[in-house]
Amino acid sequence: MLDRRKAIATLMANRPKDLFVVPGLGSTTYDMASLGEKDQDFYLWGAMGGAAMIGLGLALAKPSVKVAVITGDGEMLMGMGSLATIGVQRPANLAIVVFDNQHYGETGMQPSHTDSGVDLVGVARACGIRQVYEVDDEAGLQTLAGELAGLKETLFARVRIAADEPTRVLPSKDGVELKLRFRKAVAAAG
């Protein structure tokens, strides 16, 4: 199993300027913020289950940019129906990356459904997403990072991480500020 903070650092180490990230509620937000806030990151305070659909909307509205939704297994399970819509739309500029620790980290570390055998990669595949990855080691992370940089097809990846709780790094919680800086970054991207 991978360390979540090292995994996010590896994925974002050579982040292209045209990659916009929508981190899911909770730990993936803290993970992204641990790298330093960027105008191209749209943090979803209080929008559990919505990250994939927000990412899809951005990818469809701005096909000239790359969009990575980086979320956890709990949020993906809550918004699993979004994979069906993504599988039908299949924007070439959208990646869904799920950090799966098999627990609901924000509510007390109860086992999630992936701990009981729910296969998110299988669900993504069944929804029509052809490019899917199971990532459980550094080599897989490096491959996934390369795919994010050169994104040309809808992608889904499950990144198996350890069930730990690193220190929280909280980004701005000012929704208006987040919205305005993200809009400005999207507009500047063309």
Sequence and secondary structure as in RCSB ss.txt:
>XXXX:A:sequence
MLDRRKAIATLMANRPKDLFVVPGLGSTTYDMASLGEKDQDFYLWGAMGGAAMIGLGLALAKPSVKVAVITGDGE
MLMGMGSLATIGVQRPANLAIVVFDNQHYGETGMQPSHTDSGVDLVGVARACGIRQVYEVDDEAGLQTLAGELAG
LKETLFARVRIAADEPTRVLPSKDGVELKLRFRKAVAAAG
>XXXX:A:secstr
 B HHHHHHHHHTT  TTEEEEE TTHHHHHHHTT   TTB   TT TT HHHHHHHHHHH TTSEEEEEEEHHH
HHHTTTHHHHHHHH  TTEEEEEEE SEEGGGT EE GGGGT  HHHHHHHTT  EEEEE SHHHHHHHHHHHHT
  S EEEEEEB             HHHHHHHHHHHHHHT 
